[in-house]
Amino acid sequence: MSLLDHKKALAVCGGIILIGGIFAVTAHSKSTKTATAQHLNLYETATIASLDTAKITDSVSSNTLSQVGEGLYRLDANSQAENALATKTTVTNDGHTYTIKLKPNTKWSNGQPVTAQDFVYSWERTLNPKSKSEFTYQFANIKNATAIAAGKKAPSTLGVKAVGKYQLKITLSKPASYFKRMLASTTYYPLNKTAVEKYGNQYGSSAKKTVYNGPFVLKNWTGTNDNWKLVKNPAYSAAKTVKLSSINYQVIKASSTAYNLYQSKN
């Protein structure tokens, strides 16, 4: 479960916030003031499987990537697409062509800029049959995507191009009114080519073998452990809007155990 996916706070008591099935511990504060220490303790029902966009198939991994990464859009409270890295979207050619301008000067955690080419690289890599992605169907609206996933066309024929450093041009095989909402999926997130080539098949298999462009960076995840931590990313383009300093996660498979931890304020 992700904090971002739970909107209703069911209880606030003694610095502990219960949000849906999530318990969160913060520092005590007076009713009208922000807590001094902005830390949360949350739980997931399973471990992170991967942070590689081409390999993610489960909600825990996707939720984590949505907190440490960022795509063109995000979904608001009404499940409508709003700008994330995108700043302006122009739809032309009767809905077949999307021209998307990106925020300039955003960076990966390795210091490299996030560019339009990072999206092209990510999508072509996911559709390449060598990646064995299970989510290639999400790209079906983009020109040549289905043929590429089937090995009938080269990834370079995909209907997406970087027009300059900070602009994408996407050509669809057929118009889709929901396409912007599709682009908010973590499957469509960008990838840093330098990092992927450095770690090869191990990219996204641990905190140290992943790079980030989102609100948080991941710590203490070895790839198999049941505890990990998200720490505020100072390089994030909208870092001033991120109020949390850190989020501590642990895997709790039984809801009764989570409830007991909440009751004991742990």
C-alpha positions as CSV (number, residue, x, y, z in Angstrom):
1,M,0.0,0.0,0.0
2,S,1.2,3.5,-0.8
3,L,0.6,6.7,1.1
4,L,-0.3,8.3,-2.2
5,D,-3.1,5.8,-2.7
6,H,-4.9,6.3,0.6
7,K,-6.8,9.6,0.8
8,K,-8.9,9.3,4.0
9,A,-7.5,9.6,7.4
10,L,-9.6,7.4,9.8
11,A,-7.9,8.5,13.0
12,V,-5.3,10.9,14.3
13,C,-4.3,10.3,17.9
14,G,-1.1,11.0,19.9
15,G,1.0,11.6,16.8
16,I,-0.2,8.5,15.1
17,I,-2.1,8.7,11.9
18,L,-4.1,5.8,10.5
19,I,-4.8,6.1,6.8
20,G,-6.8,3.2,5.5
21,G,-4.7,0.2,6.2
22,I,-1.6,2.3,6.9
23,F,-0.3,3.5,10.2
24,A,2.0,6.5,10.4
25,V,3.9,7.9,13.3
26,T,4.8,11.5,13.4
27,A,6.2,13.8,16.1
28,H,3.6,15.3,18.5
29,S,2.4,18.8,17.6
30,K,-0.3,21.3,18.5
31,S,-3.4,21.2,16.4
32,T,-2.6,24.1,14.1
33,K,1.1,23.6,13.8
34,T,3.2,21.3,11.6
35,A,5.0,18.5,13.4
36,T,8.7,19.2,14.0
37,A,9.8,15.8,12.7
38,Q,8.2,14.8,9.4
39,H,8.7,11.1,9.5
40,L,6.2,8.3,8.8
41,N,6.1,4.6,9.5
42,L,4.2,2.7,6.9
43,Y,3.7,-0.9,5.9
44,E,3.4,-3.0,2.8
45,T,2.0,-6.5,2.4
46,A,4.9,-7.7,0.3
47,T,8.5,-6.9,-0.6
48,I,9.6,-4.8,-3.6
49,A,10.1,-7.0,-6.6
50,S,11.9,-4.5,-8.8
51,L,12.2,-0.9,-9.7
52,D,12.9,-1.5,-13.3
53,T,10.0,-0.1,-15.4
54,A,10.2,-3.0,-17.8
55,K,9.9,-5.6,-15.0
56,I,7.4,-4.2,-12.6
57,T,4.1,-6.1,-12.4
58,D,3.0,-5.7,-8.8
59,S,1.4,-2.8,-6.9
60,V,4.1,-2.6,-4.2
61,S,6.9,-2.1,-6.7
62,S,4.8,0.4,-8.7
63,N,3.8,2.3,-5.6
64,T,7.4,2.6,-4.6
65,L,8.5,3.7,-8.0
66,S,5.8,6.4,-8.0
67,Q,7.5,7.8,-4.8
68,V,11.1,7.7,-6.0
69,G,10.4,8.4,-9.7
70,E,8.4,10.8,-11.8
71,G,6.8,10.6,-15.3
72,L,5.1,13.0,-17.6
73,Y,1.9,13.1,-15.6
74,R,0.4,12.0,-12.3
75,L,-3.2,11.3,-11.4
76,D,-5.1,13.7,-9.2
77,A,-7.7,12.8,-6.6
78,N,-10.3,12.4,-9.4
79,S,-8.0,10.1,-11.4
80,Q,-7.4,12.8,-14.0
81,A,-3.9,13.4,-15.5
82,E,-2.1,16.5,-14.2
83,N,1.4,17.7,-15.2
84,A,4.4,16.2,-13.5
85,L,7.5,16.5,-15.8
86,A,5.2,17.7,-18.6
87,T,4.6,21.5,-18.7
88,K,2.5,21.8,-21.9
89,T,0.7,19.2,-24.1
90,T,-0.5,20.0,-27.6
91,V,-2.7,17.4,-29.3
92,T,-3.0,17.7,-33.1
93,N,-3.7,15.6,-36.2
94,D,-7.2,14.7,-35.0
95,G,-5.8,13.2,-31.8
96,H,-3.0,11.2,-33.4
97,T,-0.1,13.4,-32.3
98,Y,0.9,14.5,-28.9
99,T,3.7,17.1,-28.5
100,I,4.8,17.4,-24.9
101,K,7.2,19.9,-23.4
102,L,9.1,18.9,-20.4
103,K,10.5,20.8,-17.4
104,P,14.0,21.8,-18.0
105,N,16.9,21.4,-15.5
106,T,15.4,18.4,-13.7
107,K,18.0,15.8,-12.6
108,W,18.6,12.2,-11.8
109,S,20.1,11.3,-8.5
110,N,23.4,10.6,-10.4
111,G,23.5,14.2,-11.4
112,Q,22.5,13.8,-15.1
113,P,19.6,15.8,-16.6
114,V,16.2,14.1,-17.2
115,T,15.6,14.6,-20.9
116,A,13.0,13.6,-23.6
117,Q,15.4,11.0,-24.8
118,D,15.1,9.2,-21.4
119,F,11.5,8.5,-22.2
120,V,12.3,7.3,-25.7
121,Y,15.0,5.0,-24.4
122,S,12.7,3.6,-21.6
123,W,9.8,2.9,-23.9
124,E,11.8,1.3,-26.6
125,R,13.6,-0.8,-24.1
126,T,10.4,-2.1,-22.5
127,L,8.9,-3.0,-25.9
128,N,12.0,-4.8,-27.0
129,P,11.2,-8.5,-26.8
130,K,14.6,-9.0,-25.0
131,S,13.2,-7.2,-21.9
132,K,10.3,-9.8,-21.6
133,S,8.1,-7.1,-20.2
134,E,4.6,-8.2,-19.2
135,F,3.1,-4.7,-19.7
136,T,3.8,-4.1,-23.3
137,Y,0.1,-4.0,-24.0
138,Q,0.0,-0.6,-22.2
139,F,1.8,0.9,-25.3
140,A,-0.7,-0.5,-27.8
141,N,-2.1,3.0,-28.7
142,I,1.4,4.1,-29.9
143,K,2.3,3.6,-33.5
144,N,4.2,0.3,-34.2
145,A,4.2,-0.7,-30.5
146,T,2.4,-4.0,-30.9
147,A,4.6,-5.0,-33.9
148,I,7.7,-4.2,-31.9
149,A,6.6,-6.2,-28.9
150,A,5.9,-9.1,-31.3
151,G,9.4,-8.8,-32.7
152,K,8.1,-7.8,-36.1
153,K,9.6,-4.3,-36.1
154,A,12.7,-2.7,-34.6
155,P,12.2,-0.7,-31.4
156,S,13.5,2.4,-33.2
157,T,10.3,2.5,-35.3
158,L,8.2,3.3,-32.2
159,G,6.0,6.4,-32.7
160,V,7.9,8.5,-30.1
161,K,10.8,10.9,-30.8
162,A,12.8,13.4,-28.8
163,V,12.4,16.8,-30.5
164,G,15.2,18.6,-28.9
165,K,16.3,18.0,-25.3
166,Y,13.0,18.8,-23.6
167,Q,10.2,17.9,-26.0
168,L,8.6,14.6,-26.9
169,K,6.5,13.9,-30.0
170,I,4.2,10.9,-29.8
171,T,2.3,9.4,-32.7
172,L,-0.6,7.2,-32.0
173,S,-2.0,4.4,-34.2
174,K,-5.5,5.6,-33.2
175,P,-6.8,8.4,-31.0
176,A,-7.5,7.6,-27.4
177,S,-9.2,10.1,-25.0
178,Y,-7.6,8.3,-22.0
179,F,-4.1,8.5,-23.4
180,K,-2.8,11.1,-20.9
181,R,-4.0,9.0,-18.0
182,M,-2.1,6.0,-19.5
183,L,1.0,8.1,-19.5
184,A,0.8,8.6,-15.8
185,S,1.5,4.8,-15.3
186,T,4.9,3.9,-13.9
187,T,5.4,1.7,-17.0
188,Y,5.8,5.0,-18.9
189,Y,8.4,6.5,-16.5
190,P,11.8,7.5,-18.0
191,L,15.1,5.6,-17.5
192,N,18.6,6.9,-17.2
193,K,20.5,5.0,-19.9
194,T,23.9,5.5,-18.2
195,A,22.6,3.7,-15.0
196,V,20.9,0.9,-16.9
197,E,23.9,0.2,-19.0
198,K,26.1,0.3,-15.9
199,Y,24.1,-2.2,-13.9
200,G,22.7,-4.3,-16.8
201,N,20.1,-6.9,-15.8
202,Q,20.7,-5.9,-12.2
203,Y,19.3,-2.4,-12.7
204,G,16.4,-1.8,-10.3
205,S,17.3,-4.8,-8.1
206,S,18.4,-2.8,-5.1
207,A,18.6,0.7,-3.8
208,K,22.2,1.1,-4.9
209,K,21.5,-0.1,-8.4
210,T,18.7,2.3,-9.1
211,V,18.7,6.1,-9.9
212,Y,15.9,8.4,-9.0
213,N,14.2,11.6,-10.2
214,G,11.2,11.7,-7.8
215,P,10.4,13.2,-4.4
216,F,12.3,10.5,-2.5
217,V,15.4,8.3,-2.9
218,L,15.4,4.8,-1.6
219,K,17.7,3.6,1.1
220,N,18.4,0.2,2.8
221,W,16.8,-2.0,0.2
222,T,19.0,-4.9,-0.8
223,G,16.5,-6.5,-3.1
224,T,15.2,-9.1,-0.6
225,N,14.8,-7.4,2.8
226,D,11.5,-6.6,4.5
227,N,12.4,-3.1,5.6
228,W,13.4,0.0,3.6
229,K,13.4,3.7,3.8
230,L,12.5,6.7,1.6
231,V,14.5,9.9,2.2
232,K,13.6,13.3,0.7
233,N,15.4,13.9,-2.5
234,P,17.1,17.3,-2.4
235,A,17.6,17.3,-6.2
236,Y,13.9,16.9,-6.9
237,S,12.6,19.7,-9.0
238,A,9.7,20.4,-6.6
239,A,11.6,19.6,-3.4
240,K,10.1,22.6,-1.6
241,T,6.7,21.1,-1.8
242,V,7.8,17.8,-0.2
243,K,7.2,18.2,3.6
244,L,8.2,14.7,4.7
245,S,11.8,14.0,5.6
246,S,11.5,10.2,5.4
247,I,9.2,7.3,5.3
248,N,10.1,4.0,6.9
249,Y,8.5,0.9,5.4
250,Q,8.2,-2.7,6.8
251,V,6.5,-5.7,5.4
252,I,3.5,-6.9,7.4
253,K,1.6,-9.7,5.8
254,A,-1.1,-10.1,8.5
255,S,-3.6,-7.2,9.0
256,S,-3.9,-8.2,12.7
257,T,-0.2,-7.7,13.2
258,A,-0.4,-4.2,11.6
259,Y,-3.4,-3.4,13.9
260,N,-1.4,-4.5,17.0
261,L,1.5,-2.3,16.0
262,Y,-0.8,0.6,15.5
263,Q,-2.3,0.1,18.9
264,S,1.1,-0.1,20.6
265,K,2.2,3.0,18.7
266,N,5.2,1.2,17.1
